[in-house]
Amino acid sequence: MSQQQRPTWTGGSDEALVPLGRGGEPAPTDHDPAARERSRPGDRGEPREQPSRRPVPEAPPPEGPPPESPPPPGDGRAPGQPPPPNARDLVDGRAERSDRADRLAGVTSPANGRSTATAADFTAERYLRGQAAPPRDGWRRFVYWLTGGRINFGPSPAELAERQLVARAKAPVGGCRSIAVISRKGGVGKTTTTLMLGHTFASLRGDRVVALDGNPDAGSLGYRVRRETAATVTNLLADEQDIIRYADIRSYTNQAPTRLEVVAADDDPRITTALGEEDYRRAIGLLERHYNLILLDTGTGVLESATKGILQLAEQIVVVMSPSLDSARAASSTLDWLNENGHSELVRNAVAVVNAVREEGLVEVDKIKEHFQGRCRAVVQVPWDPHLSAGAETQVERLRPVTRRAYLEVAAAVADGFTA
């Protein structure tokens, strides 16, 4: 079978197929008539050649660095696409991955190894005149007032230490954090610790803090704040499908002047005991969509269905005990049970609170603290306070200063675990 002859090529020789602009002369354009006339071989008397069947010579490789090799399979990037945001960046020749907690806290790195200065050093207290914080009390405050602020000795060491506790308690938290307050013995101040920890966090932080009464046996957390609604956790679960926004869930909580919100439990034990593990899972899941910190007041039995559900969802625990041998023994056995049942991480990050400590007493509280310091991340001793012992609605301003300071230490110790 004869091969059909290809039509005659009239656009020039096959050298014209080489990419234009490679030679010393500029490439002809369609906008230059003279260039078009010069590009026609037939008009200059040159014979027109038939197109050759030999392959077109390849263009020489471009000068410059070789192109970037495509990423290995599984990277998920097309060739030339920039790396994902969480890839490692080279800083001063070292591969570093920025930590999420450091980013939330605004931590920056020095520019080089010769200096530790960072952009975080530029504060109003350090670089603006007259911006040093005045002392709050004591003789320093008296001198500051007497001289009209011209002489400012600054805060005392005790006040500086308190400010550091406040800064620790205000540590940022990503998303939501659930903290369970547990005790296997009643009457040790578990509900009081939940309440005061919530008051401290809510008064210092700008995010939303809520406390859920998860005690199935006549929980009293709802009576320790001003009652704004008769709704309980049972009503919250019944209307779960209707709660979409924070404004919807707000009608089921009682809010204290410190901005702490409380979801109360039912008074009828037949209702509270009917709530099980799955019910509290649903309640916590609903609160997680609207609050940053959730404090969970549990019952006295760690084997109860409600408490088991709470422990499964808690990121941290606070173990409360009174300054007595039987209470300390029960708290230590609670840690043993948690270790043996898959909650060893909660124990390592736990905060132990020795509550209602009086100056007089036969029990050596320091030895109790020493025991739990070897098992928990932090141990805090809270003194006895007459206002809290009444068991009524708590007014934070009526607490003794030493009591407020102790609960600030508890909040700071708990907040240290937000990045753990």
NORQUISUL-V254765 format. One line per field, one symbol per residue. ss: DSSP state (H for helix, E for strand, C for the rest). psi: psi as a letter, one per 20 degrees, with the letter a starting at -180 (. if undefined). burial: 1 if it has 16 or more other ideal C-beta (glycine too) atoms within 10 Angstrom, else 0. A space follows every 50 residues. Layout:
ss=???
psi=???
burial=???
This chain:
ss=CCCCCCCCCCCCCHHHHCCCCCCCCCCCCCCCHHHHHHCCHHHHCCCCCC CCCCCCCCCCCCCCCCCCCCCCCCCCCCCCCCCCCCCCEEECCEEECCCH HHHHHCCCCCCCCCCCCCHHHCCHHHHCCCCCCCCCCHHHHHHHHHCCCC CCCCCCHHHHHHHHHHHHHCCCCCCCEEEEEECCCCCCCHHHHHHHHHHH HHHHCCCCEEEEEECCCCCCHHHHCCCCCCCCHHHHHHCHHHCCCHHHHH HHCEECCCCCEEECCCCCHHHHCCCCHHHHHHHHHHHHCCCCEEEEEECC CCCCHHHHHHHHHCCEEEEEEECCHHHHHHHHHHHHHHHHCCCHHHHHCC EEEEEEECCCCCCCHHHHHHHHHCCCCEEEEEECCHHHHCCCCCCHHHCC HHHHHHHHHHHHHHHCCCCC
psi=pqpppqqppjjariiiippqjhahqqqqriiohhhhhhiohhijjqqpqq pqiqqpqqqqqqqaqqqpqqqqqihjqqpipqqrhjrpqookjpopopph hhhhikprqqhriiqjprhiinqhhhipqjippqqhaahghggghhjkih ooirqrhhhhhhhhgghghjpqppcqppopoqpjpqjikghgggghhggg ghhhrirppqppokoinlpjhhijrppiqjqahghghhkghiogrhhgih ijqpprhijpqporrqhohhghhipaghghgggghghhiiqhpopoorai oiiqgghghghhiphqqoppqrmqghghghghhghghghikjkhhhghjq ppooqlpqhqqhpnhhhghhgihihrhqpppprpphhhihjappohiiqq hhghhghhhggggghhjhj.
burial=00000000000001000000000000000000000000001000000000 00000000000000000000000000000000000000000000000000 00000000000000000000000000000000001000011001000000 01001100100100100111101001111111111001111111111111 11111001111111110011111110000011111110000010000010 01111101111111110000010010101101110111011111111111 01011111111011111111111100110111011001000010011011 11111110000010000110010011111111111001000001010010 00111111111111111100
